[in-house]
Amino acid sequence: MSLANVTYLPETPAHDPEIDLINEEAFGPGRFSRAAYKIREGGPHERALSFVAMDGGKVIASVRMTRIAAGKGRALMLGPLAVRPTHKNLGIGRKLVAMALDAASKARSPAVILVGDEPYYGPLGFKRIPRGQISMPRPVDLDRLLAHEIVAGAVAKLAGEVCHADQLAVPV
């Protein structure tokens, strides 16, 4: 496997079946019970801000972004990020995250949040959200709530329960 053969593309509907298989492989059937999945059920992800990595015409990794709200704050939620086991530990996931963050910045999103491991996401610019500032619709380890701030002060505006931005009755 050579990284020279890996190409990175914006996600399209044609990628959906392979992305579903990669997420099933990475997260198993328990993924449907996770807090982040519950938020994603509230509406579509932002396909224009979501990316895939391809090798030999096959999707080997993907990252998605979803618009979220919490209190007066708005942001994007990164995830799921999944890489096929045959292509792990090669930097493909980190490259996809960097692409997603760049797209979020260009789209003028104020921040990006996720549920993930700080040792992995910290070097990519994510920091812990202060405990108790936000909550999720299902149980989650509060130490795994991380944010990448694009606009100064944006993370502080996130307060209360996180939901899909489409679930708001009246956008703020």
C-alpha positions, -999 to +999 in steps of 0.1 A: +000+000+000+014+033-011+001+067+001+009+079-034-021+060-046-045+076-021-067+104-034-089+127-014-123+139-027-154+156-015-180+131-006-208+124-031-240+102-028-223+075-048-199+070-018-227+063+007-228+025+005-190+022+010-191+048+038-218+028+056-197-003+054-166+014+067-186+029+097-201-006+104-167-021+103-152+006+126-180+011+151-202-020+149-239-021+156-235-002+189-229+030+168-266+036+166-268+040+204-241+067+207-248+103+215-233+117+183-254+093+162-286+106+180-277+141+170-270+130+134-305+115+132-319+150+135-310+160+099-285+156+071-248+160+073-230+187+053-219+168+022-199+198+009-178+197+041-174+159+041-146+140+025-135+105+015-101+089+008-099+066-021-074+038-030-079+018-062-113+033-068-126+022-034-134+043-004-109+035+024-118+063+048-143+091+054-151+120+076-185+138+078-196+172+092-230+180+107-244+214+117-252+215+154-265+240+179-262+244+217-278+274+233-268+305+213-238+287+198-236+272+164-209+248+151-202+218+131-198+183+146-170+162+131-177+125+127-178+098+121-142+096+111-134+060+100-105+044+082-104+008+070-081-014+091-058-020+061-051+017+059-049+027+096-019+045+111-008+060+078-020+096+084-051+092+063-075+101+091-055+131+102-054+143+066-092+140+064-097+159+096-074+187+083-094+189+051-127+191+071-113+218+094-101+238+064-135+234+047-153+245+080-131+276+082-138+285+045-175+280+052-172+304+081-183+279+107-174+294+141-162+260+156-160+223+152-168+199+180-165+161+183-166+132+207-131+117+206-098+110+222-078+141+231-044+124+225-054+119+188-074+151+182-054+175+204-025+178+180-051+186+153-062+217+173-090+203+195-093+211+232-116+199+259-149+217+263-152+227+300-172+201+319-209+209+322-209+236+295-226+213+270-245+180+272-254+154+247-288+137+242-273+104+254-246+095+279-210+104+269-177+107+286-174+145+292-136+143+289-141+133+253-161+164+243-136+184+223-137+216+202-116+234+176-124+271+177-123+289+144-138+322+156-126+335+189-153+331+216-174+306+196-170+277+219-181+298+249-214+304+232-221+266+231-242+259+261-268+233+271-278+202+251-263+198+216-288+191+188-288+190+151-292+226+139-323+215+118-341+207+151-343+243+161-378+258+158-364+293+152-328+297+141-308+322+161 
